[in-house]
Amino acid sequence: LNWLFSSRLFVEASKVKQIHSFWLSDLRTHLQSSPMFSLPSHTPLDLINGPKVTHHAYCQEQAEELLKQGVNRVQASALAAPAEYLETAAPCTEMKKLAFIGNPGGESATSLVRRLWQRGLLDVHGVPEQWAPHGVTGKPVGPFSELASLYRRYPAFLNAVNGQSDATAQQRLFEIAGCGRLSLNLDSPDLRAYYPEEE
């Protein structure tokens, strides 16, 4: 996100030669004229298509979708994380719990997370200070390089309640799958577009 919101810091810096953006779901929401975040008035496709920026999609279909919306430099990437981060032998140790990674969102979503956490069915990983006012003791996520180990610690993840849009096929879905774990998502058109029913 920061390359876009702090555009002068990254795009105009001479030492920054390339920017690789994995911000697919929010970028798509912005392009469809219902932006999740306010952007500067000069920040439609001119900044999104900056010569330093390459946008990564999770499959060829997503890449083609962005191209149709006017995004120039698009590359299909299998994962939203470097492959070496997935080469870990971290075992599944929490067999009787699900996990949620994220911070409080809408009231109904936060309430669901709180109820599951109170019953001992869910571990919550996020910013502890943001969860404390909601009566949930959150655990820090840790550095990105350890994210794959966190994914592999649990058999499945509640992955449907922290989004502010109807796009549930976000990067965490693909990262969880890349670690061989189950993602519990709300049904949505974009999810069905990338995963056939048998998958």
C-alpha positions in Angstrom: 0.0 0.0 0.0 2.7 2.5 0.9 4.1 2.9 -2.5 0.7 4.4 -3.6 -0.2 6.4 -0.6 3.3 7.8 -0.1 3.9 8.0 -3.8 6.5 10.8 -3.7 8.5 8.8 -1.1 8.7 5.7 -3.4 7.8 6.6 -7.0 9.9 9.7 -7.1 12.9 8.5 -5.2 15.9 7.9 -7.4 17.2 5.0 -5.3 13.9 3.0 -5.8 14.3 1.3 -9.1 11.3 -1.1 -9.0 8.1 -1.5 -7.1 6.2 -4.8 -7.0 2.6 -4.4 -5.9 0.6 -7.4 -4.5 -2.3 -5.1 -3.6 -4.7 -6.8 -6.0 -8.1 -6.9 -4.2 -8.0 -3.3 -3.0 -6.6 -2.0 -6.3 -9.5 -3.8 -8.1 -12.0 -2.1 -5.7 -10.5 1.3 -6.4 -10.6 0.7 -10.2 -14.3 -0.2 -9.9 -14.9 3.3 -8.6 -15.7 2.3 -5.0 -12.3 3.0 -3.3 -11.7 1.6 0.1 -9.3 4.5 0.8 -9.2 8.1 -0.4 -6.4 8.7 -2.9 -5.1 12.0 -4.1 -7.0 13.4 -7.0 -4.1 12.9 -9.4 -3.9 9.1 -8.5 -6.0 7.2 -11.0 -4.2 5.2 -13.7 -1.4 7.7 -14.1 0.2 6.7 -10.8 -1.0 3.1 -10.8 0.7 2.7 -14.3 4.0 4.4 -13.2 7.0 3.0 -15.0 8.6 1.6 -11.9 5.5 -0.4 -10.8 4.6 -4.0 -11.7 1.3 -5.3 -10.4 1.1 -9.0 -9.4 -2.0 -11.1 -9.7 -2.5 -14.5 -8.3 -3.5 -16.2 -11.6 -3.7 -15.5 -15.3 -7.4 -14.7 -15.1 -6.8 -11.9 -12.5 -4.0 -10.5 -14.6 -6.3 -10.3 -17.6 -9.0 -8.6 -15.5 -6.5 -5.9 -14.5 -5.3 -5.4 -18.0 -8.9 -4.9 -19.2 -9.3 -2.1 -16.5 -6.3 -0.2 -17.9 -3.5 -1.4 -15.7 -0.4 -1.7 -17.9 2.3 -3.8 -16.2 0.7 -6.9 -14.8 2.3 -10.3 -14.0 0.7 -13.5 -12.8 2.4 -14.8 -9.7 1.5 -18.0 -7.9 1.9 -16.6 -4.3 1.9 -13.3 -2.5 5.1 -14.3 -0.7 8.6 -15.3 -1.8 8.8 -19.0 -2.3 11.6 -19.5 0.3 9.2 -18.4 3.0 7.1 -21.5 2.3 10.0 -23.9 2.5 9.6 -24.6 6.2 8.9 -27.8 8.0 6.7 -26.1 10.7 4.3 -28.7 12.0 0.5 -28.3 12.7 0.5 -28.1 16.5 -2.9 -26.5 17.3 -5.2 -29.3 16.2 -8.2 -28.2 18.2 -8.3 -24.5 17.3 -8.8 -22.3 14.3 -6.9 -19.1 13.8 -7.8 -15.6 12.7 -5.1 -13.1 11.4 -6.2 -9.5 11.3 -7.6 -6.7 13.3 -11.1 -5.6 14.3 -13.4 -4.7 11.4 -17.2 -4.3 11.3 -19.2 -4.9 14.5 -20.7 -8.2 13.4 -17.3 -9.6 12.2 -15.6 -8.5 15.4 -18.4 -10.0 17.5 -18.0 -13.4 15.7 -14.3 -13.4 16.3 -14.9 -12.5 20.0 -17.4 -15.3 20.5 -15.2 -17.9 19.0 -12.2 -16.7 21.0 -14.2 -16.7 24.3 -15.2 -20.3 23.7 -11.6 -21.3 23.2 -12.1 -22.3 19.5 -10.0 -19.5 18.0 -6.6 -17.9 18.4 -6.5 -14.3 17.2 -3.3 -12.9 15.7 -3.1 -9.2 15.1 -2.3 -6.0 17.0 -3.1 -6.8 20.6 -3.8 -3.1 21.5 -6.5 -3.0 18.8 -8.2 -6.2 20.1 -8.1 -5.3 23.9 -11.1 -2.9 23.8 -13.2 -5.7 22.3 -12.3 -8.1 25.1 -10.0 -10.3 23.1 -6.4 -11.0 23.9 -4.7 -10.9 20.6 -1.2 -12.3 19.8 1.3 -10.4 17.7 1.7 -11.8 14.1 5.5 -11.4 14.0 7.7 -10.6 10.9 6.5 -11.5 7.4 9.3 -14.1 7.1 7.7 -16.2 9.8 4.1 -15.9 8.4 4.3 -19.3 6.7 5.2 -21.0 10.0 2.2 -19.3 11.6 -0.1 -20.6 8.8 1.2 -24.1 9.3 0.6 -24.1 13.0 -3.2 -24.4 12.6 -5.3 -26.7 10.4 -7.6 -24.0 9.2 -8.1 -20.2 9.3 -11.2 -18.0 9.6 -10.6 -15.8 6.6 -13.9 -14.1 5.9 -14.5 -11.4 8.4 -12.0 -8.7 8.2 -12.6 -7.4 4.7 -14.5 -4.2 4.0 -15.5 -5.2 0.5 -17.2 -8.2 -1.2 -13.8 -9.4 -2.5 -12.9 -12.4 -0.4 -10.3 -13.9 -2.8 -7.6 -11.8 -1.2 -3.9 -12.5 -0.7 -4.3 -14.4 2.5 -6.5 -17.0 0.8 -3.7 -17.8 -1.6 -0.9 -17.7 1.1 -2.9 -20.2 3.3 -3.4 -22.5 0.3 0.3 -22.3 -0.5 1.0 -23.5 3.1 -1.3 -26.5 2.7 -4.0 -25.3 5.1 -7.7 -24.7 4.9 -9.2 -21.2 4.5 -12.8 -20.6 5.6 -14.3 -17.8 3.4 -17.6 -16.3 2.7 -19.0 -17.3 -0.6 -18.6 -14.6 -3.3 -18.4 -14.3 -7.1 -14.7 -13.5 -7.1 -14.0 -16.6 -5.0 -15.9 -18.8 -7.4 -14.2 -17.2 -10.3 -10.8 -18.4 -9.2 -11.7 -21.7 -7.5 -13.9 -24.3 -9.3 -16.4 -26.0 -7.0 -14.4 -29.2 -6.8 -11.4 -27.2 -5.3 
